[in-house]
Amino acid sequence: MTRYSPFHPNSEATLKAAAVWFDRCLKVNGSLFTEEPLWTSETLSEADSCFNGRPDGSKDSFHVKLERQFHDAAPATCKLLAEMLWILNLFPTNMGPDAKRRPIFTAWGWSGETLSSALADELLADDVLRGLGSAGPGFMNHKPRELRFLINSMIALKTMEASERNRVLGDPWTFAEWIDGVPDEGYRQLRHILPHLMFPDEFERIASPGHVRKILLELGGIDRQSLRRMSKVEQDRELLTIRHKLEREHGGPIDFYHPDIKERWLKEQDAEESSATEALAADAPTSVSKATAPLNQILYGPPGTGKTYRVVDRALAILDPEFAAKWESDRDALKERFDDLVSEGLIRFVTFHQSFSYEEFVEGLRAETTPDGGIRYHVQDGIFKALCQPSADRMRIPVGERFSSGYVVSKATPEILWLEKPNGSSLPLPWELLDELAGLVRQGRVSIADIRDKLVFDRVPESRLEKFLVNGYNNIIPLIVERLVASDARPQDHERKKVLIIDEINRGNISKILGELITLIEPSKRLGADEALTTMLPYSQTPFGVPVGVHIIGTMNTADRSLASIDMALRRRFVFEEIEPQPETLDEIELAGVNIGALLSVMNARIEALLDREHRLGHAYFLHLEAADDVSQLKQLFSRRILPLLKEYFFDDWQRIRLVLNDHRKADPADRFIVESADGSVSLFGAGEISVPTNKVWRLNAEALNRPSAYQQIIG
């Protein structure tokens, strides 16, 4: 029973209200709150002109933009907008009932009338508006696109012949097939939400396509490749099959988010990532995927603003922009594609730290023990040099290609090239071995003839390759290596795009790590550019240059190190982009009467005044919060994250921390988070005069963490 929702006692009231919308607005051209015909093709067309025809690229809030876009709309269109906001916000639990009602009343007021009717009172009740599940912060940040999808789908529905519309609305699976075919931007979550609201006995209460895929993978036993080929409707049918199976096992209705079931498909780490950081990339400028990305860029800002999270999107915008644009709202799909590119060797990730060195980044000597107990040294490529080396496109060796006398390629994975031998057995050749031999040929240290004549280890005695494998297949390996060298020795290889992600780039010693590369990474000095430069590497004594296709994306936490203290040589060669806290993304989340967006805004303003802008709090700390009447979520957040971070920022200067929390202006001492300890100097040292100054002793008031008024008064 897909409508079963043990965590939302209001679910039946919400689904009953959705059925009212289905009957009054979709089946006929009626209205939710009045007897006027609002959901008509004509009214929807004007809403389309106002909203889609007047794109607003300003940084104002979603509702401020709506007011500008609908300022001259007909009264009926303003009322229709209010009702569309009702259905748009019906599902999410991220917003409280009050936050959902306000924009509805406001938009209705643009018609010149006041929203007041018995039906409106019923459909705007708290139980109706409490929501059915988390749509995720991504839904909240992409609300303009969700509204655009709602308008487009409703126009498509209303322009159908009556018989066709009745057919679509009369069958759950026909409707699912139809709405899945409505064009959109990326992948809208309303595709998942609307089927559940309209047909709650067939479609799950799951708004995240990533969660759907995880359930099918872990509980349905479907492999990733098969899953990628499945349509959304096929996934929904499979979900229903899994549900029926689990209900038989449990002897009753189940919920996929019940702890004992959830732990089977959603790992704890996945849960933290999806709840705390789902939308950090969603609020990134969408123009990134459309504009030419800089070769060297650094995202900098305070902690919790989503810098590391955004690099996934930046990397995909460089390497696979079409995929990034199509799936921008589906974090799991983006991460899967990112992981694929990592396995293909097109993306490398590294974190700088104080002891990170040139030898790890470019190249260095490594010692190893020989079979006879001796020590030998070999040159080992670092992360950056390995990424910059020409890499053959392994797909240029297709399955079925024949080498030598009867060796046929049977399979090629990211790690192994599989050959079928003339006797029918398989020969697995590691790409690492083939690539290293190809690299030696490129460097001129060995030739194809040397491989064929078993002279590789005479020419390169320090080589760690498996001697018996290289010499044992000297009839086939030289042919494959020759193919690899020929396929990548082309001018455009310098232009092949790759991405190096350097997290915490400001924590490393840049001069020590980059060395001469600080010049070579300049766009004008890259291989393939007009003024390309190369240098002779100190250990391998080989020429080296940085290809023009290699992009470097760094992240920098300004709370660790100010931008002003960064090496000027680095600053000249990178494009810096500030990633700021975005409290506006939290404006619709309220807990116990506390507006989270306003809370973050005022705390950051005080931190900036008392310290600097580089130590503000990022919105990621608050993204996992959901609207509620109690302060339990805030208590956990403040006690575990916010207060320890403020303590670190201000070096135990409790007076300043009190100013950030507005404790000094709270009339009731019980609302103050930081209070002076009763154990003053008298109780500690006695009543006599003390010849040395003493410090005030402060302690955390645990009682304040449980009081809504303590958080409300932070705002002022």
N, C-alpha and C positions, 0 to 999 in steps of 0.2 A: 504494500500500500504506500505509494510514493508520497501521498499527502501527510503521512504520519510524521509528526515533528515533536518529539518529547521535550525539546529545549525551548519551544515557543508556544506557550499555552494560548496565545492569541491567534494561532495559525488559521483556525477555522473562521474566525471573524475576518481576517485578511483575505482568505480565499473566497469567502462569501461576497465581500466587497468587490473583488476582482470579477466575480461572476456577474455582478450588476453592471460593471463596465462592458463586459462581453455582450450581455443581452441588450443594453440600452444604447451603446455607442458603436459596436461593430456589426451586430446583426441588423440594426436599424440606424438611422442617422440622428440619434437622439443626443442626450446630454446626461452627465453624471448628477449635476446639482440642480438643474432646472428642467423645464419642459420644452426648452428651445431646441431646434435642430442644429446642433453645433458640429457634430462629426460628419460633415458633408465634404464632397470634393471641392466645392467652392471655398469653404472656410479653410480647409487644409491647404489649398493652393495659395491663399493669401498668407497663411502662416509660413509656407515655404518661401514665399517672396521676401517676407520680413526677416526670416532667420537665415535661410540658406542664401538668399539673394543679397544680403547685407553682411558679409563676413566682417567681424570686428577683431582686429589683431592686437588690440590694446592689452595691457596687463591688468585691466580691471577685473573684478569678480564676474562670474558667470551671470548672476542676476542683474548686476549693473549694466552689463552688455545687453541683456534681454530688454531692459527698459528703453535703451536707445534704439534697439532694432524694432521694437513694437510701438514706438511713440506715436505713430500716426495710424495704427491699425484700427480696423473697425471694431466696435464693441464685442461682436460675436467672436472675432478672432482672438481678442484678449482673453475672453472666457475660455475659449478652446485651449489656449496656451496654459491657463491655470489647470485645466483638467489633464492636459498632457504631463504637466509637472507632477500631478497626483499619481498617475500611472508610472511615471519615470522613477519616482521615489518610493513606490509602494513596497518593493521587495527589500531594500537594504536595511540592515540593522545598524549600520554605521551612524545613521542620523536618528535623532530622537523625534517624537511626534511634533514637538513645538517647532523644531528646525524644518520639518516637512510642511507644516501648516503655513508658516509665515510667507514663503514665496507664492503659495497658492492664493492666499488672501490679497497679497500685493498685486499679482498679475490680474486677478479678477477686478481689483479696484481700478486698473487702467481703463476698464470699460466705462467708468463713471458710475458704476453701481456697487452696492455692498453685497457680499456673498452671505446670504441668510436664507436657509430653508431647512425643513426637517430632514430631508435626504442628505443635505450637506453636513448637518450635525452628525448624522449617523456614519457617513463615509469618512469624516474627519476626526472620529473618535480615537482616543489613545490606543485602544486595542487593535484597531484597524491599521494604524500607522506605525506600530512597533516593529514591523518588518518580519521577514521569514529567514533571513540568513545574511551573512556578510557578502556584499558585492565586491569587497576589497577597495582599498584606496584608489586603485586604477580606475574603477568605475566612476568614482567621485571626480577624479581629475579629467576624465574623458567624457564628462557629462554632455558637453556641447555635441560631441560626435554621436553619443547615444540618442540625444534628442533629434539630431539630423536623421539618424536611422529610423527612429520612430515615425517622424513625419513622412519620410520616403516610403516606408512600408505601408503606412495608412493610406497614402495617396494611391499606391499601387492596388491596395485592397478595394478602395472605394470606386476606382475607375473600372472595376470588373463588371461584367454582366451579373445581374442578380443571381441567376442560376449557378454561375461559376463561383461567385462569392459564397453562396450557401454550401456548395460542395467543399470549398476550402475550409470553411468554419465548421462544417458538420463532421469532420473526421480528424482526430488528433494527428495522425501520421501524414495525412494530406497537408494539413496546416504546417507541420514541421518541415516537410519537403518544400513547401512554397516559401516560407519565411527564410529558409536557408539559401534560397536563390535570389533574395533581394540584395542588390549591390550595396556595399558599405565601404567604409574606410577602415582597413585593417580587419579585426574580428571583434564585433560588438558583443557585449555580454547580454544585451537584450535578446539575442538569439536564444540564449539559455533561459532567461528569466520569463519571457512572455509565454513560451509553451507550458511552463509549470503553473503560471497564474491562470491560464485558460484551461489547461487539461491536467490538473494536479494528480490524477490517477494514473497517468501514463509517463509523465516526465518528472525527473528528479529536481529536488530543491537545491541545485548546485549551480552557482553562477560562474564558477571558474572552469574554463576549458582545460586548464592544467590539472585540476583535481579529477576531472572526468578521465583524462588519459592515465593518471596514476592508478585510479581504481581499475581500469581495464587492464593495465599492465600487471598489477599485483594480484588482483582478485579474479581477473578474467583469463589470465594466462596468455594474453595476446602479445606477440612480439612487436617491437617498435616499428619495424618496416611494414608489417600488416596494419598496424594502427594508423600509420601515416596515410595509408591508402583508403582508410575508411572515411565515409562522409559523416557529418554530424548526426544525421538521422540513423545511420548504421550504428554509431556509437551509442545513441540513445536506446536503440533496441537491445543492444548487448548489455547496457546497464540494467534494463528491466529484467533480462534473463538472469543476471547476477543477483539482483534483488530477490527474485523468486527462489533462487537456490539458497540464499542466506536465510530467507524467511522459513524455509523448510527445515534448515539446520537449527534455527533458534526457536522454532515452534511458535512464531508470531511475527508481528511487524518489526522491522529494523530501521535504523537510521545510519547512513554511511558516516555520520560524524559522531556516533556513539564511541566512547573511548576504546572499547574492546575491538571494534571494527576499524576505527580510524587508525589505530596503531599498526594494523596489518597493511595499510596502503600508503600512509603518510608518515614518513620518518620524522622524528622530532626536529632534526635540523631543517628539513623541508618546511615544516610547519612554522618555525621561527622566521625563516626567510620569506615565506609567502605572506605572513601576517605583518611583519615589521618593515618590509622593504618593497612590497609589491609595486608601489607607484613611484618609486624614486626616479625611475627613468621616464615614467609617463608624463612628468611635468617638464621634461627636457624640451628645448625648442625642436619642433618637428622639422625645421628647415635643415637640420644637420644632415639628414639622409639625402636631401636634395641638393645641397651645396657641396662644393669641392672641399673636402676635409684637409686641414693643414697637415703637412708631413710630421711636424713636431708640435704637440699640444700638451698642456698641463691643465688639469681641472683642480682648482684650489678653493678652499673654503673651510669653515668650521666643521667639527665632527658632527656626523649625523645628517649631512645634507645630501648624501647619496652619490659621492664622487666615484667610489669603487664600483658601485652598482651600475652607474651610467656607462662605464667603459665597455660593458657587453654590447650595449646599443651602438656606441661609437664604432666599435670594431666591426659589427655587422653592417653598419651603414657604409663602411669602407669596402668590405669584402663581398657582401651580398646585399646591396641596397634594396633590391626588389623584395627579397624575403623580409628584410627589416621593416619595410613599409607595410607589407601585407599583414604581418603578425605582430605589429607594435603593441597591441593590447594583450597579447598572450605571452606572458613572461616565460612560461615553461617551454613554449615552442622556440622562443628566442634563445633560451639557455641551451636547449638541445642542439640547435644549429651552431651555436658558439662552441659547444663541446666537440661537434663534428669537425669544425675548422681547426680546433686545437689538435685533434688526433691526426688531421692531415698535415700538421706541421706549419700551418699558415698563421697561427697565433701562439705566442709564448707569453707567459705571465711570470713576473719576478717581483719580489719585494726587496727594496733596498734597506739596509741597516748599517750600523756603525762599522761593522767589521767586513762588509761586502767589499770585494777588491776587483782590480783590473783582471786578475787571473781567472776569476769566476765569470766576469762579464765578457771579456774579449778572448784571451787565451793565456795559458800558463803551463808550467811543467808539473807533471804528476809522477810520483814515484810508485813503483809496484815491485813486488817480489817475484823473481824468476823461479822456474821449477827447481833450479839447482841451489836456491837459497840466496842468490845475489839480489842486488837492487839495480833497477834500470829506470830511466826517466823517459817520458814521452810527452809530446806537446798535445794538450787537450784543448779543444775549442770551447770557448765560453758560450753563454746563452746567446749573446748578440751576434757573435761571429757565425755561429751555427745557423742562426736565422737568416743571415745575409748570404750564405753560400747558395750558389745555384742549385735548385732542387728540381730534379726531373719530374715531370708530370707522369705519375705512374699509370695513369689511365691511357697514356700513349702506347702502353704495352697491353693490348686488349686480350681478353680470354679467347683462346683458339689459335693465337699466333704460334708459329712453329720455329724452333731454334735447332740448329745442328741437325742430327739425324734422328728425328722422331721425338724431340722434347717439345711438348705442347703446353702452353699456359692454360691451367685449369681454373685458377682463382687468383685474385690479387686483393689482399687485405692491406690496411695501413701498415702492418708489421711484416707480412710475409708475402713473397711471390711463390705461388705453388705451381710446380711443373709436373706433368705426367710423363714418366720415363717410358722408353720404348717397351719395357717389360711389363708396363701397366701399373707399377708402383708410383708413389708420389715423392717428389723432391721439394722440400720446403727451403727456400733461400731467403734469409733475412734481408730486408731492405737495408738495414744498417750496414751489413757487410758489403752489399752492392754499392751503396752510396759512398762508403769509405774508399772503396777501390776506384770509383769514378772520381772522387776528390783527389786521390793520388795521381790519377791520369791528368786531371785538369792542371795540377800543380807542376806537372812535368817530372815527377819523381819516379814514376813507372810508366811504361807504355802498354798498349794492348798486347803487343808481342811478348812483353815480359810476363804478363799474366798467362799467356798461352804456353810460354816456355818454362813456367814454374820458377821464375826469377824474382818474384815479388819480394820474398823475404831476404834475398841477397841485396836487393836495391834498398829496401826499408827494413833493416834488421830489428828496429824497435817496434814494428807493427805487432798489434795484439790480436790480429785476425786469426781465425782457426786455420792453421796451416794445411791440415789434411783435407779440409773442405775446399779451400781455394785451389790447391794443387790437384786434388782428386777429381775436380770437375773443370779442368782447364780446357775442355772441349766446348763447354756451354757458357761458363761464366764470362769469358772474354767477349763473347757475342752480345750478351746482355749489357755489360758495362759499356761497350762501344755504342750500343743503342741509346743508353742513358746520356752519355757524353754528347752524342750527336744531337739528341733531342733538346738538350738545355743550352747548348752553345749557340744561342741566337741573340741578337741585339735586344729583342723585346723581353728577354728574361730579366733584365734590370728593372723592367716596368711591372713585373708580376707583383701584385699587392700582397703584402704580409703586414702583420701588426705585432709590435712588442708593447706589452702593457707593463709599466713600472709603477707599482704601488708604493706609496710613501717615498717618493723620489727625493724629498728634501731631507730624509734621515740619513742618506748616504753621503760619503765624501766624494762629491762630483768630480773633482780634479783627479783623485786617486782612481776612481772607477772608470771614467771615460778616457783619460789620457789624451792621446792624439785624436780620438774620435770626436772630441768637442768641435773640431773643425770639419771633420768629414760628414757630420750629420747635417750640416747646413744644406738647405735645398739646392743652392747653386753649385755645391761641391759634390753632389751625389753622382754615382755612376749613371750615365745616360743623360746628364745635364751638360750644357755647353762648356762649363768650367769645371768639369769633373776632376777630382784629385784622388790619388791613392797614396798609401804610406807603406813602408816596409815594417812588418810586425816584428817585434824584438825576439820572440822565441822561435817561431817557425821560419823566420827570414823569408816570408812570402809577401808579395804585394797584396794590399787589401783596400777595398773601397766600399762605401755604403750604397747599395742600389737605390734608385730613385723611387722604387715601389714600396720600400719599407717604411711604415708609419710607426711613430713612437707616441704612445699615449701615457702620460704620467698623471698621478694623483698626488695631492699635497694637502696635508692637514695643517691649517694655519695655527691651530692651537699648539702644535708641536714646535713649529718654527715659523717665524714671520716671513712674509714674502720679501720684505725689505732686506733680510739677511741672506737671501739666495745669491749665489755666485752670479755676477753680472754676465759672465760669458754664457752661462746657461740661460739667463733671461733674454739675451739677445737672439738666441736660436730657437726659442719656443714661443708659441702663441699661448698666452695665459687666459683662461676663462674662469671667472669667479662663479662658484656655485653657492648661492646664498640660501639661508633658511627661508622657507616658504610657508609662513603661518596661514596664508589664505587657503591652503589646501586642507586646513583643519577647521575652517570656519563653521562647518555644518555639524561638527561633533560636539555634543554637550554631555557632560557627566555631572550629575547632582547640581545642576544649575550653573556649572562652570563652562563657559565657551572656551574650548581648547585653543582655537586660533588666537583669541584675544589674550589668553594666558601666556602663550609663547611670545606674542608680540611685545607685551609689556615687560616680560622678563628679559628679553633680548635688548630692549631699549635701555634698561637699567644696567645690564652687563656692559653694553657699549659705552655708557656714560662713566661707569666706575672703572672699567678696564680698557677694552678696545673691541672693535667689531670682529676681530679674528677669533674671539673666544665665545661667540654666541652659541646658542643651542640649536642644533639642526632639527628639522621637523620629523626626521625618521624616528626619533625617540618616541614620538606620539602617534605614529601612524597605525599602530596595532590597536589603539583604543576604540571601543565601540560605545555608542550612546547607552547610558544607564542612569538609574536613579541613585545609585550608591557610589562611594568613592574608592571601592576596593582596588580598581585598576590604577587610579591615581596614587593610592598609597603604595602599591608595589613599585610603580614607576619612580616616584620621588625617593623612596627609601633605598632602592637598589641602583638607580642611575643618576637622577638629577642632583640630589644632595651630595653624593660622593664626587660628582663632577665639579660642582661649585666649590667644594672643599679643595679640590685639586687646583682649580683656576685661581682661587684667592689665597692659596698657601695658608689655610687655617685662619684667615682674617675673618672672624665670625661677625664682626660689625658690618662688614661689607656684604656678607652673605645675607644678613638680616635685612639689609636695604633692598637687595634683589627680591627677597620674599615679602617685602613690605611689612615685616614684623614690627617695625618701629611705630607704625600707625594703627596697629590693631588694638582696639580698646580692651578686648577680653584676652587676658594672658593665655587662656587655654587655646587660642587660635594661633599662637606664635610657635613657629617651628623650632626656633633657636632661643633658648632662655638662659639666663645667668644661673649658674649653679648655686644652691643654697649653702654649699660648703665654701664660704668666703674666707678671707684671710684671718678673721677673728677665730672662726672655728678651727682653722688649721694651725695657727701660730699663737693663739691667745690674744688677750685684750691689750697687752702692752704695745708700746711703740715699736714698729719694725724699721730697721735702718736701711732696708733695701726695698726698691719698688716691687710690687707683685702684679701679676697679670690677672685679669678677670677670667674666671673659669666658666666656659659655656658648655651646654649639653643639648642634645636633641630631645625635644618634647614629643614623645611617641603618641601622646593623646591627640595632638594636632593633626596627625596623619589620618585620623579617623573622622575628622570634622569637615563637612562640606564648606562651612563658613571660612575655614582656614585657607582653603584654595580660592574661594570666591574673593576674599579680601586681598589676595596677591594682586589681582587686577586693579583694585583701588575702590 
